[in-house]
Amino acid sequence: MAIQQKALLLKSKHGQFVVENIPVPAPGPDQVLVRVEAAALNPVDWMIQAYGILREDYPAILGFDGAGIVEQVGEAVQGLAKGDRIIFQGGYSNSTATFKQYTLTTPGVSAKVPDSITSEQAASIPIGLVAAALGLFDPYTPSGSAKLFPPWEEGGRGKYAGKPIVIIGGSSSVGEFAIQLAKLAGFSPLITTASPRNAGALKALGATHVVDRNLPADALAEEVAKITSLPIEVALDAISLPTTQNAAYDILAPSGQLVVVLQDAVAAEKKAAQPNKTIVEVHGSLAAPGHLKAAASLCSALTGLLEEGAIKPMHVEVLPGGLAGVVDGLERLKNNQVSATKLVVHPQETQ
Ligand SMILES: NC(=O)c1ccc[n+]([C@@H]2O[C@H](COP(=O)([O-])OP(=O)(O)OC[C@H]3O[C@@H](n4cnc5c(N)ncnc54)[C@H](OP(=O)(O)O)[C@@H]3O)[C@@H](O)[C@H]2O)c1
């Protein structure tokens, strides 16, 4: 068992990323130590570096999506054993982050990966799936969800048949998983926005209509009205720029819910004019106290959903250079140069 490992450290707030050696930690009683085979990049990683948000403990190790092999198991852990290949969500701490060769996780934020899914594909799943799942389908939380019934629980499949849903940004990570979950839940028509080149892939995931994401807000509303005259009671904005949030808010039925993945940016005058619409801000973390019940049920269902193909991983691109490859990858994410793809690194290839 290695005692030192490579990790990608963000040395200071707004600082540089540097690969350094750090000790491999021992798992606590409730934790497992995982050899990280694949770690995926997310917009939040560049946002932490660029905006100085969410982390105060520098040098900071980032990375929220991982897949790997369980190496050591804490004495109180149940359900995971040495050698299991798992998918897991990292956290806002150096001990649980995924941009390193070994990390700590818990059964509560992980699931076993079926043989049909590679570790790179598995790493593409956690944050995107979790944000979509908890934002739409957590009826147990006091806030932060549209509180629909989960399609992964008994009685959930097809429950919303005949009801329309709009998912803004279907080719983003959050969007792709929102489409798949909404399809399982029975929503139809399932309308999404994306660049036209991604329409075929999104229809294969379950979208019934893909509207060009470059349309102005009025034209988008017209397209949606042509597709369905039913009230849009739920929309999820996987992009959540001010423009997309305001466009989505307009499309909603008078008492509809808009799920956003960033801070609420709907104009105050719009809210005053349409006061019965609700905006739900998602915190897509399995470890968030309010989400624990839905998180546990999602984690216990996930292996089966992947085996069955009901949830498919994203298209992945593996970056060269191990953890050092994260830096250029985050730059591409920041510059909107990634489309319908998850960027992944192999931490074990780090020089
Ligand atoms: N609150 C949370 O817990 C949480 C969790 C995860 C992510 N997020 C946030 O959610 C956002 C999306 O993250 P992600 O990882 O899903 O992003 P991503 O996969 O990197 O998004 C890339 C995709 O965004 C699409 N896109 C960009 N601008 C668009 C627009 N105006 N309309 C429609 N689609 C657009 C592009 O579509 P085309 O290529 O088709 O043009 C591209 O495929 C980020 O801001 C992230 O920080 C929040």
The ligand as a Gaussian input file, in Angstrom:
#p B3LYP/6-31G(d) Opt

LIG

0 1
 N      -26.179000      23.330000      -7.732000
 C      -25.493000      22.232000      -7.923000
 O      -25.422000      21.361000      -7.063000
 C      -24.803000      21.998000      -9.217000
 C      -24.322000      20.735000      -9.538000
 C      -23.737000      20.537000     -10.787000
 C      -23.585000      21.603000     -11.641000
 N      -24.021000      22.830000     -11.263000
 C      -23.899000      23.969000     -12.188000
 O      -24.679000      23.647000     -13.314000
 C      -24.140000      24.268000     -14.464000
 C      -23.963000      23.215000     -15.523000
 O      -22.977000      22.290000     -15.113000
 P      -22.647000      21.044000     -16.024000
 O      -21.496000      20.343000     -15.449000
 O      -23.893000      20.305000     -16.263000
 O      -22.201000      21.815000     -17.343000
 P      -21.471000      21.321000     -18.647000
 O      -21.738000      19.867000     -18.850000
 O      -20.066000      21.754000     -18.620000
 O      -22.240000      22.199000     -19.746000
 C      -21.832000      22.204000     -21.068000
 C      -23.076000      22.256000     -21.902000
 O      -23.789000      23.451000     -21.623000
 C      -24.601000      23.710000     -22.734000
 N      -24.983000      25.133000     -22.747000
 C      -24.168000      26.188000     -22.533000
 N      -24.884000      27.338000     -22.612000
 C      -26.164000      26.986000     -22.869000
 C      -27.368000      27.716000     -23.042000
 N      -27.385000      29.048000     -22.994000
 N      -28.505000      27.033000     -23.262000
 C      -28.500000      25.691000     -23.327000
 N      -27.380000      24.934000     -23.181000
 C      -26.234000      25.583000     -22.953000
 C      -23.761000      23.326000     -23.939000
 O      -24.692000      22.882000     -24.882000
 P      -24.432000      22.714000     -26.459000
 O      -23.053000      22.166000     -26.601000
 O      -25.510000      21.763000     -26.878000
 O      -24.556000      24.073000     -27.071000
 C      -22.824000      22.224000     -23.382000
 O      -23.144000      20.938000     -23.853000
 C      -22.821000      24.920000     -14.018000
 O      -23.042000      26.271000     -13.760000
 C      -22.511000      24.182000     -12.736000
 O      -21.709000      24.925000     -11.860000
 C      -24.624000      23.053000     -10.085000

